[in-house]
Amino acid sequence: MMKRRHFLTTATGALAATALTNCAKSDKPTLRLYTWADYLSPDLAAKFEKDNNCKLQVDTFDSNEAMYAKLTAGATGYDLLTPSSYMVKTLVREKKLVALDHAQLSNIKHVDAEYLKRALDPTMAHSVPYMMASTCLGWLKSKVSDAVPSYAMLDRADLKGRITLLDDMREVLGAALLSHGHSLNSADPAQLSQARDTAIRWKRNIAKFDNEQYKSGIASGEFHLVQGYAGDLLQVAEENGDIDVQIPREGSAFSCDDLCIPTSSANQKLAHAFINFVTEPANAVINMNFIAYRAPNSSAYQMLSEDFRGNPALFPEAEVFAKCEPIDDLGDALALWTKTWDEVKAAS
């Protein structure tokens, strides 16, 4: 589903390369983490290695589906995964994850109880929330007059050809559904038809569907309004004060990536130790500042800077967040969704 940032790959790549190199020289246990790119502070990685007298090997994936395909193809070398919540449900259903031992996870008491009310694994039976983010709209304040955080901006004629939408079925159709007040996980054929027509109308006004170039495009001024992930856009906005990033007032998708242990893990005790380590509030703050995503960790919130905690793309107002939904497994509705998306992509 989600594409991650690639701003910090040098640091993360160096981390992974060091782990791989040192692994061959050491008899220390190795924890093999399969995760998104740029998804762990190098300082935290080094601290975990020191505290646990181990080595951390990091391999990366760029989509839940790529991770799932590798696991189902027989990959057995990983001790810890960070899939999105909807993929966790699939892995649990297929009995690919161990039940977590909460006795080894004293820090899960810090996990945001309000978030857990909406989580897909609310009891943390097989997963612990790691990082969450919402899908946002980002725009250039100097180019978009009378801007409002609303999907209505996607219809503005003055922005024709200067807009991008994510090249993602769940994000675009989900946004279209939300714009009509429906659930972004709807399986209702009439609602999906309505969303299809809206998405086709948007398509005729945008430059393209895109998962990567929107970041550099809005920074350079090529695009004036983009749909993108909060972490991506906030990274760009940090370098360009002309960019505003907000969650649409109609709501949006929010995703949480969760820490979980595959049944094939050879180091389940060390994997539990890692989950407990990154869930410790001070460590969660270090990670949030590095990744620019929000860890659902109540105890960590008060330790964040006012700028971070006051950012509406990360900590939206309650009335806005109430309209946001986690992307859920579509089940039998997947075929209808795929057909609907194909119609959007084929439309001229």
C-alpha positions in Angstrom: 0.0 0.0 0.0 2.2 2.8 1.2 5.4 4.0 -0.4 8.0 5.3 2.0 10.4 8.2 1.9 13.8 7.9 0.3 15.4 11.0 1.7 17.5 9.2 4.2 18.5 6.0 2.5 22.2 6.7 2.8 22.0 6.5 6.6 19.8 3.5 6.6 21.8 1.8 3.9 24.9 2.3 5.8 23.3 0.8 8.9 22.2 -2.3 7.0 25.6 -2.7 5.3 27.4 -2.4 8.6 25.2 -5.0 10.1 25.8 -7.4 7.2 29.5 -6.9 7.3 29.9 -7.2 11.0 27.6 -10.2 11.1 30.2 -12.4 9.4 32.9 -11.3 12.0 30.9 -11.9 15.2 29.4 -14.7 17.1 26.8 -12.3 18.6 23.2 -13.1 17.9 21.7 -11.3 14.9 18.2 -9.8 14.8 17.0 -9.7 11.3 14.5 -6.8 10.7 12.5 -6.6 7.5 11.0 -3.1 7.3 10.4 0.0 5.2 13.4 2.2 4.2 14.5 4.9 6.6 12.3 3.5 9.3 14.6 3.3 12.3 16.9 5.9 13.9 20.5 4.8 13.4 21.3 6.0 16.9 18.6 3.7 18.3 19.9 0.8 16.2 23.3 1.3 17.7 22.0 1.6 21.2 19.9 -1.6 20.8 23.0 -3.5 19.6 25.0 -2.2 22.6 22.3 -2.9 25.2 21.6 -6.4 23.9 25.1 -7.4 22.8 23.8 -8.3 19.4 23.8 -7.3 15.7 20.9 -5.8 13.9 20.5 -6.6 10.2 18.0 -4.5 8.3 16.5 -5.5 5.0 13.9 -3.3 3.3 10.7 -3.6 1.3 8.8 -0.8 -0.6 5.2 -2.2 -0.3 3.2 -4.6 1.9 2.6 -6.7 -1.1 6.3 -7.1 -1.9 6.9 -8.1 1.7 4.0 -10.6 1.6 5.2 -12.1 -1.7 8.7 -12.7 -0.3 7.3 -14.4 2.8 4.9 -16.6 0.9 7.7 -17.5 -1.5 9.5 -19.1 1.5 11.7 -16.4 3.0 12.4 -17.6 6.5 15.4 -15.5 7.7 13.5 -12.7 9.4 12.9 -12.2 13.1 10.8 -9.0 13.0 8.4 -7.3 10.5 6.7 -3.9 10.2 3.7 -4.5 7.9 0.7 -2.2 7.9 -2.2 -3.3 10.0 -4.3 -4.6 7.2 -1.5 -6.9 6.2 -1.0 -8.0 9.8 -4.6 -9.3 9.6 -3.8 -11.4 6.5 -0.6 -12.8 8.1 -2.5 -13.7 11.3 -5.2 -15.4 9.2 -2.6 -17.4 7.4 -0.9 -18.3 10.8 2.4 -16.6 9.8 2.8 -14.6 13.0 3.5 -15.7 16.6 1.2 -14.7 19.5 3.1 -12.1 21.4 4.2 -12.7 25.0 3.1 -9.6 26.9 5.2 -10.6 29.9 8.2 -9.6 27.8 6.6 -6.3 26.7 6.4 -4.1 29.7 6.4 -1.0 27.6 3.2 -1.7 25.8 1.5 0.1 28.6 2.6 3.3 26.9 0.6 2.5 23.7 -2.1 5.1 23.1 -5.3 3.6 24.4 -7.4 5.9 22.2 -5.6 4.6 19.1 -6.1 1.0 20.2 -9.9 1.6 20.2 -9.6 1.9 16.4 -6.7 -0.5 15.8 -7.2 -3.7 13.8 -5.4 -5.7 16.5 -6.8 -3.8 19.6 -5.5 -6.3 22.2 -2.0 -6.4 20.6 -2.3 -10.2 20.4 0.0 -10.5 17.4 1.3 -6.9 16.8 2.3 -3.7 18.6 1.8 -0.4 16.9 5.0 1.2 15.6 4.3 4.3 13.5 1.2 5.8 12.1 0.5 8.5 9.5 -2.4 10.0 7.6 -2.7 10.7 3.9 -2.7 14.4 3.4 -3.0 17.2 0.9 0.0 19.4 0.5 0.0 22.7 -1.4 2.2 25.7 -2.2 0.8 28.6 -0.3 2.1 31.1 -2.8 0.3 29.3 -5.7 -3.0 28.2 -4.2 -5.2 31.1 -3.2 -8.0 30.6 -0.7 -6.8 27.1 0.1 -8.9 24.9 2.3 -8.0 21.3 3.4 -10.7 19.7 1.3 -11.0 17.3 -1.6 -13.0 20.1 -3.3 -9.6 21.6 -4.2 -9.0 18.7 -6.6 -11.7 20.1 -8.8 -10.3 23.6 -9.1 -9.9 24.7 -12.7 -7.1 27.1 -11.8 -5.0 24.2 -10.7 -5.6 22.0 -13.7 -2.4 20.1 -14.7 -0.7 21.1 -11.4 -2.1 18.4 -9.2 -1.0 14.8 -8.5 -2.9 12.0 -6.8 -1.3 8.9 -5.4 -1.2 6.0 -7.8 -3.0 3.8 -5.3 -6.4 2.3 -5.6 -7.2 2.4 -1.9 -6.0 6.0 -1.5 -7.8 7.5 -4.5 -11.1 5.6 -4.3 -10.9 6.0 -0.6 -10.6 9.7 -0.8 -13.5 9.8 -3.3 -15.7 7.8 -1.0 -14.8 10.1 1.9 -15.6 13.1 -0.2 -19.2 11.8 -0.4 -19.4 10.9 3.3 -18.9 7.2 2.8 -16.5 4.8 4.5 -13.2 4.5 2.7 -13.5 0.7 3.1 -17.0 0.6 1.5 -18.0 -2.4 -0.4 -21.3 -1.0 -1.5 -21.5 -1.1 -5.4 -23.5 2.2 -5.7 -21.1 4.0 -3.4 -18.1 2.7 -5.4 -19.7 3.8 -8.7 -20.1 7.3 -7.2 -16.5 7.2 -6.1 -15.4 6.0 -9.6 -17.2 8.9 -11.3 -15.6 11.4 -8.8 -12.1 9.9 -9.3 -12.5 10.1 -13.1 -13.5 13.8 -12.8 -10.4 14.4 -10.7 -8.2 12.5 -13.1 -9.2 14.9 -15.9 -7.9 17.8 -13.7 -4.6 16.4 -12.5 -1.1 16.1 -14.0 -0.8 12.4 -13.1 -1.1 9.6 -10.6 2.2 9.3 -8.8 3.8 7.8 -5.7 7.3 9.4 -5.7 7.8 12.5 -7.9 5.2 14.5 -6.1 7.7 15.2 -3.3 10.3 16.7 -5.6 7.6 18.2 -7.8 6.0 20.3 -5.1 9.3 21.3 -3.8 10.4 22.6 -7.2 7.0 24.3 -8.0 6.1 21.9 -10.8 3.1 20.8 -8.8 1.0 23.1 -6.7 -1.3 20.6 -5.0 -0.5 17.0 -4.2 -2.0 14.0 -2.3 0.7 12.3 -0.3 1.8 10.7 2.9 2.3 13.0 6.0 5.9 11.9 6.6 6.9 12.4 3.0 5.3 15.9 2.8 6.5 17.0 6.2 10.1 16.2 5.2 9.7 18.3 2.1 7.9 21.1 4.0 10.8 21.2 6.5 13.0 22.4 3.7 10.4 24.6 2.0 8.4 26.9 4.1 5.9 27.6 1.3 4.4 24.1 1.6 1.3 23.6 3.8 0.4 20.0 4.8 -3.0 19.1 6.2 -5.5 16.3 6.5 -8.6 16.9 4.5 -11.6 18.0 6.6 -13.7 15.2 5.1 -11.2 12.7 6.6 -8.5 10.5 5.1 -6.8 7.1 5.3 -4.6 6.6 8.3 -2.2 3.7 8.4 -0.3 2.2 11.2 2.7 -0.1 10.7 3.0 -2.7 13.4 5.8 -4.7 14.9 5.3 -8.4 14.7 7.2 -11.6 14.8 7.0 -14.3 12.0 6.6 -17.9 13.1 9.9 -18.7 11.4 11.9 -16.3 13.6 14.9 -18.0 15.2 15.3 -15.1 17.8 11.9 -14.6 19.2 13.2 -13.4 22.6 15.5 -10.8 21.0 12.6 -9.8 18.8 10.4 -9.2 21.8 13.3 -7.2 23.3 13.4 -4.9 20.2 9.6 -4.3 20.3 9.9 -3.4 24.0 12.9 -1.2 23.3 11.3 1.0 20.6 8.1 1.3 22.6 10.0 2.9 25.5 8.8 6.5 25.4 12.2 8.2 25.2 13.2 5.9 22.3 9.8 6.4 20.6 10.5 10.2 20.6 14.0 9.7 19.0 12.4 7.6 16.3 9.5 10.1 15.7 12.0 12.9 15.3 14.0 10.9 12.8 11.1 9.4 10.8 8.7 12.3 11.0 5.8 9.9 11.7 3.8 9.6 14.9 4.2 6.6 17.2 0.9 5.9 19.0 2.7 6.2 22.4 0.8 8.4 24.9 3.7 8.6 27.3 6.0 9.9 24.5 3.6 12.7 23.4 4.4 15.0 26.3 8.2 14.6 25.5 7.8 15.9 21.9 8.5 19.5 20.9 5.5 21.9 20.7 6.1 22.1 16.9 5.8 18.4 16.5 2.9 17.9 18.8 1.1 20.9 17.3 1.4 19.7 13.7 -2.2 19.0 12.4 -0.9 16.5 9.9 0.4 14.4 12.8 -1.9 15.3 15.6 -5.2 16.4 13.9 -8.1 17.9 15.7 -10.4 15.3 17.2 -13.3 16.2 14.8 -11.0 15.6 11.8 -9.4 12.4 13.2 -12.9 11.0 13.9 -13.5 11.0 10.1 -10.2 9.2 9.4 -10.2 5.5 9.0 -7.6 2.7 8.9 -7.4 1.0 5.5 -8.8 -2.5 6.1 -8.6 -5.8 4.3 -11.3 -5.7 1.5 -11.9 -9.5 1.6 -14.4 -10.5 -1.1 -14.9 -6.9 -2.2 -11.4 -6.8 -3.6 -12.6 -7.9 -7.1 -15.1 -5.1 -7.2 -12.6 -2.5 -6.1 -10.1 -3.7 -8.6 -12.6 -3.5 -11.4 -13.6 0.0 -10.3 -10.0 1.2 -10.2 -9.4 -0.3 -13.7 -12.3 1.8 -15.0 -10.7 4.9 -13.5 -7.3 4.2 -15.0 -8.8 3.4 -18.4 -11.0 6.6 -18.5 -9.9 9.5 -20.7 
